[in-house]
Amino acid sequence: MTVSPTAPVGSVASVGSTVGTDGRRGVRPPRLVAHRGAPRVRRENTLPAVAVAEALGADTIEVDVRRTADGVAVLLHDATLGRMWGDARRVADVAWCDVARLGNGLDRIPRLDDALERLEGCRSTLLVHVVDPADALVAAETVGAFRGSTVVAWCGGRDATAAVRSVLPDAEVWAAWESLDPPTRKDLHPLRPSTLHLDLAFLTRRTVTAAHALGLQVAVRTVDDAEPARWAARLGVDAITTNDVAGLRAVLAAAERDGLPERDREPTETEVAGRAQALAHRIAHEVIAFTREHVEEAVVADVDWLVEQHVRSRVRAVFPTHGFTGPEYGDAPGDRHRWYLDPVDGTTNLLNGVPWTSTSLCLVRGGRPIVGVVADPWRGEVFEARRGHGATLRDRALRLDDAPRALAGAVVGTELDGQRPWRGFGAFLDALGDRSCTLRVQGSGTLTIAQVAAGRGIGGCVSAFDPVDHGAAVLLVHEAGGVVLTRSGPVEGFPPAGEPFLVAHPGAADELHAVWTAALAAG
């Protein structure tokens, strides 16, 4: 086994200048890391996938390693055998002889030492990804016992890579980084990594600059499309993990030959809105499945963090230059466009098993909302809106008519201000009660406002507008023909941040606004 040397920043492994055949200045492209081999060609984490990745010229081949019940290190991403091999058992509970019988032909789960032997004499480095420290110990012992010259590096969680270091003190480690803040030397001690390994969601110029100043290389994952690959190269990353080695190699070869433009062609606003709407639609349905899956697995406490990281990565892969704001990881820099995400609105409900939560995602340009979606994972509903194109729910157009509506017999939604009623809450409740109108507190302000767009309730109010929480829902109400109001009256775009706001059916807006403002004044 050979430990992979750390390439110094500014070496041929780093992005740098070259001169093309026509005299134009190009770039030295980042190295390519094949994610789980070549999963678009052969089944992931198999020897054929490793062989194809090596044949395609991958500089590094990343594989996932787990252990069997009898302590054999095997190539497998999931803790169970279900997704890839149709067996619901945990691999850690199954002996190697039984694991080896799964699949057919060459499409089988290989041992780690088989992968080491397959890459013997090849130029590709093997990057071993480990999550569980117990798996990491078995993998490290396997690599330590290997007598060949295959170059190996390691990535994964801090505890897992620390376990590797306990067996292989000189192992090359790629440190996982899940923050928009740039790293410091203190953050990385005592891991002593060679490389900062981060998701596309956390890639910024500040982080690349800080990592290089610390003598680290930067590897970003997982990039499969041309635009984010060129953007990452412009930022100076040293390696890109991809499922499409051949496609990205062609993109980066063109950049090396012709140079990188300062930025890719800026799409028109119509193009941005159309692509953003399609992306937001897909993300909303992914979040519904993701949330329900994790609740069923009782991983409830981490759902908001996991959803936010997933959505950030999905948005960055399509719109790498857009800004992004979310409650868990904060603000990412960007151009005139900014996405606002609330991964779980109604966290207390989620933690207590109350099926009334939502996810909100909204794109704005210069503060002007363009696209918004609200996903309700419990009813499987996705509310969608695009500025000037209306609002929909389950492909049904949402349109509130202008007919007068009485408050008597109607429902108005609201939310508490934290755990307490907002000032004027009691007066508002009494005034609505005097009009035989019911006030409901459900626990998700986003969903409360979105329901009004669907005609479910005559109005809704929240004590303080926040584009993260309410941006998509407010756009939904506007596009459905509803009215959005502050104390002083209707607003066309977003209410001022931090100010109370009301949404209403147009036929009841005047009366409801009068009742609401009087209650605020009384409070």
Long-range contacts (C-beta under 8 A, 24 or more apart in sequence): 1-116, 1-143, 1-144, 1-146, 1-147, 1-148, 1-149, 1-150, 1-152, 2-149, 2-150, 2-151, 2-152, 3-151, 3-152, 3-153, 3-168, 3-170, 3-171, 3-172, 4-125, 4-151, 4-152, 4-153, 4-172, 4-194, 5-172, 6-172, 6-194, 6-195, 6-217, 7-194, 7-217, 7-238, 8-215, 9-212, 9-215, 9-216, 9-217, 9-238, 13-217, 13-238, 13-239, 14-212, 14-217, 14-236, 14-238, 15-233, 15-236, 15-237, 15-238, 18-256, 20-256, 20-257, 20-258, 20-259, 21-257, 22-258, 24-258, 24-259, 25-259, 26-255, 26-256, 26-257, 26-258, 26-259, 26-260, 27-233, 27-255, 27-256, 27-259, 27-260, 28-256, 29-233, 29-252, 29-253, 29-255, 29-256, 30-232, 30-233, 30-237, 30-238, 30-239, 30-240, 30-252, 31-59, 31-60, 31-238, 31-239, 31-240, 32-57, 32-58, 32-59, 32-60, 32-239, 32-240, 32-242, 32-245, 32-248, 32-249, 32-252, 33-58, 33-59, 33-60, 33-61, 33-62, 33-127, 33-219, 33-221, 33-239, 33-240, 33-241, 33-242, 34-58, 34-60, 34-61, 34-62, 34-124, 34-241, 34-242, 34-245, 35-62, 35-221, 35-222, 35-241, 35-242, 35-243, 36-62, 36-63, 36-64, 36-77, 36-243, 37-61, 37-63, 38-245, 39-243, 40-243, 40-244, 42-107, 43-84, 43-103, 43-107, 44-77, 44-84, 45-75, 45-76, 45-77, 45-84, 45-109, 45-110, 46-75, 46-103, 46-106, 46-107, 46-108, 46-109, 46-110, 47-106, 47-110, 47-114, 47-115, 47-118, 48-106, 48-107, 50-110, 50-115, 50-118, 50-119, 51-118, 53-124, 53-245, 54-118, 54-119, 54-122, 54-124, 56-245, 56-246, 56-249, 57-245, 57-249, 58-124, 58-245, 59-123, 59-124, 59-125, 59-239, 60-124, 60-125, 60-126, 60-127, 60-153, 60-239, 61-119, 61-124, 61-125, 61-126, 61-127, 62-127, 62-128, 62-129, 62-155, 62-241, 63-112, 63-115, 63-126, 63-127, 63-128, 63-129, 64-129, 64-130, 64-131, 65-112, 65-128, 65-129, 65-130, 65-135, 65-136, 65-138, 65-139, 66-91, 66-92, 66-132, 66-135, 67-91, 67-92, 67-134, 67-135, 67-138, 67-139, 68-92, 68-94, 68-95, 68-96, 68-99, 69-93, 69-94, 69-95, 69-96, 70-95, 70-96, 71-138, 72-96, 72-99, 72-111, 72-138, 73-111, 73-112, 73-113, 73-135, 73-138, 73-139, 73-141, 73-142, 74-99, 74-109, 74-110, 74-111, 74-112, 75-109, 75-110, 75-111, 75-112, 75-115, 76-109, 79-132, 81-109, 85-109, 92-134, 92-135, 111-142, 112-139, 112-142, 112-143, 113-142, 113-145, 113-146, 116-142, 116-143, 116-146, 116-148, 116-150, 116-152, 117-148, 117-150, 119-150, 120-148, 120-149, 120-150, 121-149, 122-150, 125-151, 125-152, 125-153, 126-150, 126-151, 126-152, 126-153, 127-152, 127-153, 127-154, 127-155, 127-174, 128-152, 128-153, 128-154, 128-155, 129-154, 129-155, 129-156, 130-154, 130-155, 130-156, 130-157, 130-160, 130-161, 130-163, 130-164, 131-156, 131-157, 131-160, 132-160, 133-159, 133-160, 133-162, 133-163, 134-163, 135-160, 136-160, 136-161, 136-163, 136-164, 137-163, 137-164, 137-166, 137-167, 139-164, 140-164, 140-166, 140-167, 140-168, 140-171, 141-167, 143-168, 144-168, 153-194, 153-195, 155-197, 158-191, 161-191, 162-191, 165-191, 174-219, 177-202, 177-207, 178-202, 178-309, 178-329, 179-329, 180-204, 180-207, 180-329, 180-330, 180-331, 180-332, 181-207, 182-206, 182-207, 182-209, 182-210, 182-211, 183-207, 183-210, 183-211, 183-214, 183-216, 184-210, 184-214, 185-214, 188-214, 188-216, 195-219, 195-238, 195-239, 197-221, 199-309, 199-312, 199-313, 200-228, 200-232, 200-313, 200-316, 200-317, 200-320, 201-309, 201-312, 201-313, 201-316, 201-324, 201-329, 201-332, 202-312, 202-329, 203-232, 203-235, 203-237, 203-316, 204-235, 204-332, 204-333, 205-235, 205-236, 205-333, 208-235, 208-236, 208-237, 209-236, 212-236, 222-313, 223-248, 223-317, 224-248, 224-317, 225-317, 225-318, 226-251, 227-264, 227-318, 227-320, 228-316, 228-317, 228-318, 228-320, 230-255, 230-260, 230-261, 230-264, 231-263, 231-264, 231-320, 231-321, 232-320, 233-260, 234-260, 234-262, 234-263, 263-321, 269-365, 269-370, 272-319, 272-337, 272-365, 272-370, 273-370, 273-371, 273-386, 273-387, 275-318, 275-319, 276-319, 276-363, 276-370, 276-371, 277-371, 277-384, 277-386, 277-389, 279-314, 279-315, 279-318, 279-319, 280-361, 280-363, 280-371, 280-372, 280-373, 280-384, 281-373, 281-382, 281-384, 282-314, 283-311, 283-314, 283-315, 283-361, 283-373, 284-359, 284-361, 284-373, 284-374, 284-375, 284-382, 284-384, 285-375, 285-382, 286-310, 286-314, 287-311, 287-343, 287-359, 287-375, 287-377, 288-375, 288-376, 288-377, 288-380, 288-382, 291-344, 291-357, 291-359, 291-377, 292-377, 292-378, 295-350, 300-350, 300-351, 301-351, 303-343, 303-344, 303-350, 304-328, 304-343, 304-344, 304-347, 305-343, 307-343, 307-344, 307-359, 308-341, 308-343, 311-341, 311-343, 311-361, 312-341, 315-339, 322-363, 325-467, 325-468, 326-468, 327-468, 336-365, 336-366, 337-363, 337-364, 337-365, 337-370, 338-363, 338-364, 338-365, 339-363, 339-364, 340-364, 340-467, 340-468, 340-471, 340-472, 341-468, 342-446, 342-468, 342-469, 345-444, 345-445, 345-446, 345-447, 345-469, 346-442, 346-443, 346-444, 346-446, 346-447, 348-443, 349-443, 349-444, 354-443, 356-442, 356-443, 356-444, 356-447, 357-443, 357-444, 357-447, 358-444, 358-446, 358-447, 358-450, 360-446, 360-468, 360-469, 360-470, 360-471, 360-472, 360-473, 361-472, 362-467, 362-471, 362-472, 362-475, 364-467, 364-471, 364-494, 367-493, 367-494, 368-493, 369-471, 369-472, 369-474, 369-475, 369-478, 369-493, 369-494, 371-475, 372-471, 372-472, 372-473, 372-474, 372-475, 372-476, 373-472, 374-446, 374-447, 374-450, 374-472, 374-473, 374-476, 376-447, 376-450, 383-450, 383-453, 383-454, 383-472, 383-473, 383-476, 384-476, 385-453, 385-472, 385-475, 385-476, 385-478, 385-479, 385-480, 386-479, 387-475, 387-479, 388-479, 389-479, 390-479, 390-480, 391-453, 391-475, 391-476, 391-479, 391-480, 393-454, 398-453, 398-454, 398-455, 398-476, 398-479, 398-480, 399-480, 399-481, 400-453, 400-455, 400-480, 400-481, 400-482, 400-505, 400-506, 400-507, 401-481, 401-506, 401-507, 402-481, 402-506, 402-507, 403-507, 404-507, 404-508, 405-458, 405-505, 405-507, 405-508, 406-508, 407-432, 407-435, 407-436, 407-437, 407-458, 407-508, 407-511, 407-512, 407-515, 408-435, 408-436, 408-437, 409-436, 409-437, 410-437, 410-438, 410-457, 410-458, 410-459, 410-508, 411-437, 411-438, 411-439, 411-440, 411-457, 411-458, 412-437, 412-438, 412-439, 412-440, 412-457, 412-458, 412-459, 412-460, 412-461, 412-512, 413-439, 413-440, 413-441, 413-442, 413-448, 413-449, 413-451, 413-452, 413-457, 413-459, 413-460, 413-461, 414-439, 414-440, 414-441, 414-448, 414-460, 414-461, 414-462, 415-441, 415-442, 415-443, 415-444, 415-445, 415-448, 415-462, 415-463, 416-441, 417-463, 417-464, 422-463, 422-500, 422-523, 423-520, 423-523, 424-519, 424-520, 424-521, 424-522, 424-523, 425-519, 425-523, 426-523, 427-518, 427-519, 427-522, 427-523, 428-461, 428-515, 428-516, 428-519, 428-520, 431-515, 431-518, 431-519, 432-515, 435-515, 445-469, 445-470, 445-473, 446-470, 446-472, 446-473, 447-473, 449-473, 449-474, 449-476, 449-477, 449-503, 450-476, 450-477, 452-477, 452-482, 452-503, 452-504, 452-505, 453-477, 453-479, 453-480, 453-482, 453-503, 454-480, 455-505, 458-504, 458-505, 458-508, 458-512, 459-502, 459-503, 459-504, 459-505, 459-508, 459-509, 459-512, 460-502, 460-503, 460-504, 461-500, 461-501, 461-502, 461-503, 461-516, 462-500, 462-501, 463-500, 464-497, 464-498, 464-499, 464-500, 465-494, 465-495, 465-496, 465-497, 465-498, 465-499, 465-500, 465-501, 466-497, 466-498, 467-494, 467-497, 470-501, 473-503, 474-501, 474-503, 477-503, 481-506, 482-506, 483-509, 485-509, 485-513, 485-516, 487-517, 487-520, 489-513
